[in-house]
């Protein structure tokens, strides 16, 4: 089928099999290898992308269901985005493998909940696994990003 | 890429979707949110030659609130969980949906999809059955409604005809109390080892146990015998033909059922 993704702000037309997973299309057809396949059952979070504003496990999303949608990967998040900056400032990673999924999850979460409690942060990130175990710093980064985003709003 | 390209049907109205379903039947796999089918395709369990996507059927996305709650088949778990009126009037239902997997999955997984999958370890069937919910099926012979407990026939088996679509779920309102207890054997588990949903409506108790056997377990005669929570719980534990899997053995599950059913019924007394 012909499938059009509004991918990181660019209209991207692809010839795909609708039952292939969005993850494989992004990696193999488009070359976006920041989107990582690990568990293949939507459990670990490394394949997280944002589809129409909502986090989605791209490893179990048949690409036919993404046709016509806005898809954002980490490449679509500007380098001065407060969430990216906060992850760097807080050193919220070791190997970096889970980081794109973590940042995208935090990004969508803070859009919904700009002033979260620690419990809400833990709940929002519970579906993203970090095998290095950087959870404490990741939570720090989300708190830091929340503050930066609120300051941005006040300044604007 | 796996094999020949899938024929992808994407109807834009319920009429069109029902016509396609009637024409193609079970050879065309119906896809709602895709979260379960994605797993099956990744594992090679399923390699559909054709798929019928309900994504663009607006009639299936409605949430209607009156004396009863109507959830269209394509309403996502997240929409139920976050809907202010659903949270106010059906708090146990909204809470139960908030406990499914992660937000990433709940953004996609649908109310109709989880029922049509009939996976024994899913959360929603037991809660919906305890609330007395009915599944609405539509097809060429018209529309029919089935209680959730009669709709799920076994593991991955439902009463949906090969020319029918599950279009909505209707949940009665006005419960005096409703409780959902999800028992996990590991903190990282998304799925319950045993789930217990209990609800009281017009003084009548309905207790439904999920994830312990191949389909939701409901014993109306036990619920109606006016016994103590402990007696009802022991009777459930004795009657359920529990299964064994990575989340617990049959023997373990029966012991958990005895405790969790008692606690759920006690909670319905305390609001």
Interface residues (C-beta under 8 A of the other chain):
Chain A: X1 X17 X18 X19 X20 X21 X40 X41 X42 X43 X45 X48 X51 X54 X55 X56 X57 X59 X60 X61 X62 X64 X65 X67 X105 X109 X124 X126 X127 X128
Chain B: X1 X2 X5 X6 X8 X10 X31 X33 X34 X35 X37 X38 X39 X41 X42 X43 X47 X48 X51 X53 X55 X78 X101 X102 X103 X104 X105 X107 X108 X190
